[in-house]
Amino acid sequence: MNRLVIIEDQTAIREMLVELLALDKAYQLVGQYGEGQEALQMCLELKPDLVILDAKLPGMNGVELLRRLKRKLPALKVLVFSGHENPVVVREMLEAGARGFVEKTAGFMEFKKGLATIAQGGTYFGPAIADVLRTVVANPESSSSPDFLTEREREILKLVAEGNSTKEIAAKLEISAKTVDNHRTNLMRKLNIHDVASLTRHAFESGLLDDKGRA
C-alpha cells in the first residue's frame, strides 16, 4: 500500500480527493495540507511514497516545495494536479522531479489513472498537458522561465506586471523610457509573449508576483 500525502490549498478539492482515495485500498492517506511550508516539514517527517501536489500554494510555491522534497526524498513519486497549464509551470515542475502532471479540468478518472501510473513507477500526462509539452518541444522559448532573463529584465517584468507604466518604471529604475521599452521588447521576445496581460500572468505563475502584488 502506497503512503500518500495530498498538498492542495483549495479545501473543497482537497476534501474531494480524500474521499475519492479513501475508497481505494492501493493508498493510505497519511497527511493532507493546504500550505507549502507546513507540507514540507510534515513530508520530511512522514516520508510518504506518493505526493499529490498543486502548483500554486500559499507559503511556498509548488515548484520550490517539490525541489526541496526531492533533495531530501529522492525516491518520492509526485503527481502534479493543478489548474496551471502554463508551459513555464509544466516545465519547471518536471525539471524539479514530478513524475506526472494532470490538469484539474481533466476530471477524476484521468486523475486516478495518472496516480496509478505514477505509483507503479511510470510517468503520466493529462491530455492538455501533453499538448503543452508538444508546444514546448516545438517552441522552447514558450517555456522560458525568469531564470533565462537578465536581472534587469526580471525587474522590468515584475514592475510591468504590477501595473507600472513605462514612465514609472524608468523613474523607479533611474533609466530612460527608451531603455525600458528595449528591455520589455527583449523579454517579450524571449518569453514569446506579446501583451501586458499575458506578461502579468506569466510573472504570477512563475513566482515573481504573489497574490497581493498581482496587478
Secondary structure, DSSP 8 states (H G I E B T S, - for coil): -EEEEEE-S-HHHHHHHHHHHHT-TTEEEEEEESSHHHHHHHHHHH--SEEEE-S--SSS-HHHHHHHHHHH-TT-EEEEEES---HHHHHHHHHHT-SEEEEGGG-HHHHHHHHHHHHTT--EE-HHHHHHHHHHHH-GGGG--GGGS-HHHHHHHHHHHTT--HHHHHHHHTS-HHHHHHHHHHHHHHHT--SHHHHHHHHHHTTSS-TTT--
